[in-house]
Amino acid sequence: MSLTLYAHPFASYCWKPLIALYENATPFTYRLVEDAAGWAELESLWPIKKFPLLRDGDATIVESSIIVEYLMRRYPGTTRMIPVNDDAALTVRFMDRFFDNYVMSPMQTLVSDRLRTETERDAKGVADARKMLDVAYGWLEEQLTPQAWAFGSTFSLADCSAAPALFYADWVHPVGDRFPGVLAYRGRVLARPSVARVVDEARPFRKLFPQGAPDRD
């Protein structure tokens, strides 16, 4: 086995494969992409220059969800990230897409707007993103079961996706008391040892968060 993950500890989409790797104690080399040499190496492998990127020998695997599924197929561990049952597998994949599209994406819209100058701010885009997050939180409130994971009783790809999405989304658009089930699930998933490890590894980089990270989590 010769796995290398190109990633950064504070990058939200990098959390998904990192959680999967830690969950199953899969050995790998962590290639931190931070300086010019790291970016050049990443570009030589993937001209789009987006991480995470996994190298397995001569194979290159990109996109966070695909990396997790690749790991499950090639390097399975005790935690199966996608169920064997086809219907359950579809639901897990759907939940993964839900967190990426309807929680992570609007969260990133809010973060990106913070990086703009006052004259470049997009008030409508921000309002739309906040509305989408409220709708997403509301939908999740009806779906999540107390003491369970994003889908059923087993930790899965859906939770690997939920953890970074809800972690950062709550920083820019708090879940609050309106959605107690979502807030409880967020706390539950962040307490998972594999997730807590990723959170801790990202702590030294919190100064990078636009307008400052909240003093919690």
C-alpha positions in Angstrom: 0.0 0.0 0.0 1.3 3.4 -0.9 -1.4 6.0 -0.4 -0.8 9.7 -0.4 -3.5 12.3 0.2 -3.0 15.8 -1.0 -5.0 18.1 1.3 -5.1 20.9 3.8 -6.4 20.5 7.4 -8.6 23.5 7.2 -10.2 22.8 3.8 -13.7 21.6 4.3 -13.8 19.1 1.4 -10.6 17.5 2.6 -12.3 16.5 5.8 -14.4 13.9 4.1 -11.6 11.5 3.0 -9.6 12.3 6.1 -12.5 11.2 8.3 -12.8 8.0 6.3 -9.1 7.3 6.5 -9.0 7.9 10.2 -12.2 5.9 10.8 -10.7 2.8 9.4 -7.1 3.5 10.6 -5.9 3.3 6.9 -2.2 4.1 6.6 -1.4 7.0 4.3 1.0 9.8 3.8 -0.4 13.3 4.3 0.9 15.7 1.7 0.1 19.1 3.0 -0.7 21.5 0.1 0.2 24.9 1.4 3.3 26.3 -0.3 4.3 26.9 -3.9 6.0 23.5 -4.1 2.9 21.7 -2.9 0.6 23.5 -5.3 3.0 22.8 -8.2 3.0 19.1 -7.3 -0.8 19.0 -7.1 -1.0 20.8 -10.5 1.3 18.2 -12.0 -1.2 15.5 -11.0 -4.4 17.4 -11.6 -4.4 20.6 -13.7 -7.7 21.7 -12.1 -5.6 22.2 -8.9 -8.3 21.2 -6.5 -7.8 19.1 -3.5 -8.3 16.5 -2.0 -6.5 14.2 -4.3 -5.5 10.7 -3.6 -2.5 8.9 -5.1 -2.5 5.1 -4.9 0.7 4.0 -6.6 0.3 5.3 -10.2 -3.4 5.9 -9.8 -4.9 9.3 -9.2 -8.3 9.7 -7.6 -10.0 13.1 -7.3 -13.2 14.5 -5.7 -13.9 13.8 -2.1 -16.8 11.4 -2.4 -15.1 9.3 -5.1 -12.0 9.1 -2.9 -14.1 7.7 0.0 -15.8 5.2 -2.2 -12.4 4.2 -3.7 -11.0 3.6 -0.2 -14.0 1.5 0.7 -13.6 -0.7 -2.4 -9.8 -1.0 -2.4 -9.0 -0.6 1.3 -12.1 -1.7 3.3 -12.1 -1.4 7.1 -14.4 -2.2 9.9 -16.6 0.9 9.1 -18.3 0.4 5.7 -18.9 3.8 4.3 -21.6 2.7 1.8 -24.1 0.0 2.7 -24.2 -3.3 0.7 -28.0 -3.0 0.2 -28.6 -1.0 -3.0 -31.5 1.1 -1.7 -29.6 2.0 1.5 -26.5 2.8 -0.6 -28.5 5.2 -2.8 -29.8 7.0 0.3 -26.3 7.3 1.8 -25.1 8.7 -1.6 -28.1 11.1 -1.7 -27.3 12.4 1.8 -23.7 12.9 0.8 -24.9 15.1 -2.1 -27.4 16.8 0.1 -24.8 18.0 2.6 -22.4 19.1 -0.2 -25.0 20.9 -2.3 -27.4 22.3 0.2 -25.2 22.9 3.3 -21.6 23.1 2.1 -22.3 25.2 -1.0 -24.4 28.0 0.6 -21.9 28.0 3.5 -19.1 28.6 1.0 -21.1 31.4 -0.6 -21.3 33.2 2.8 -17.6 32.6 3.5 -16.6 33.9 0.0 -18.7 37.0 0.4 -16.7 37.8 3.6 -13.6 37.9 1.5 -14.9 40.6 -0.8 -14.6 44.3 -0.3 -17.7 46.2 0.7 -18.3 47.3 -2.9 -18.1 43.8 -4.2 -20.5 42.2 -1.7 -23.5 40.3 -3.0 -26.4 41.0 -0.7 -28.9 38.9 -2.7 -26.5 36.0 -2.9 -25.9 36.1 0.8 -29.7 36.3 1.5 -30.3 33.4 -0.9 -27.6 31.3 0.8 -29.0 32.0 4.3 -32.5 31.0 3.1 -31.1 27.8 1.6 -29.4 26.9 4.9 -32.6 27.5 6.8 -34.5 25.2 4.4 -31.7 22.6 4.6 -31.7 22.7 8.4 -35.4 22.4 8.5 -35.4 19.4 6.2 -32.7 17.7 8.3 -34.6 18.4 11.5 -37.4 16.2 10.1 -35.0 13.4 8.9 -32.6 13.0 11.7 -33.3 10.4 14.4 -32.0 11.1 18.0 -28.9 9.1 18.8 -28.5 7.9 15.2 -26.3 8.9 12.3 -27.1 10.8 9.1 -28.7 7.6 7.8 -29.6 4.9 10.2 -27.6 3.4 13.0 -24.2 3.1 11.1 -21.6 5.8 10.5 -21.1 6.2 6.8 -20.1 8.4 3.9 -23.1 10.6 4.7 -21.6 11.5 8.1 -18.2 12.1 6.5 -19.9 14.7 4.4 -22.1 16.1 7.2 -19.3 16.8 9.6 -17.5 19.5 7.7 -20.6 20.9 6.2 -22.4 21.5 9.5 -19.2 22.4 11.3 -18.5 25.4 9.1 -22.1 26.2 8.3 -23.0 26.8 11.9 -20.1 29.3 12.2 -21.6 31.5 9.5 -25.3 30.8 9.9 -25.9 29.2 13.3 -28.3 26.3 13.6 -29.4 27.6 17.0 -32.4 26.5 19.1 -34.7 26.4 16.1 -33.4 23.1 15.0 -32.5 21.1 18.2 -32.2 17.8 16.3 -29.7 19.2 13.9 -27.7 20.9 16.6 -27.6 17.6 18.6 -26.5 15.6 15.6 -23.8 18.2 14.9 -22.5 17.7 18.4 -22.7 13.9 18.1 -20.8 13.7 14.8 -18.1 16.2 15.9 -17.5 14.0 19.0 -16.8 10.9 16.8 -13.1 10.2 17.3 -12.2 10.3 13.6 -14.0 13.6 13.2 -12.6 15.1 16.4 -9.1 14.3 15.1 -9.8 16.2 11.9 -11.2 19.2 13.9 -8.1 19.2 16.2 -5.7 19.1 13.2 -7.4 22.2 11.8 -7.2 24.2 15.0 -3.9 25.9 14.2 -5.4 27.3 10.9 -8.5 28.9 12.4 -6.9 32.3 11.9 -7.5 31.8 8.2 -11.3 31.9 8.6 -12.6 35.2 7.1 -13.5 37.7 9.9 -12.3 35.2 12.5 -13.5 31.8 13.7 -15.9 31.8 16.7 -14.4 30.8 20.0 -16.0 27.4 20.2 -15.9 23.9 18.9 
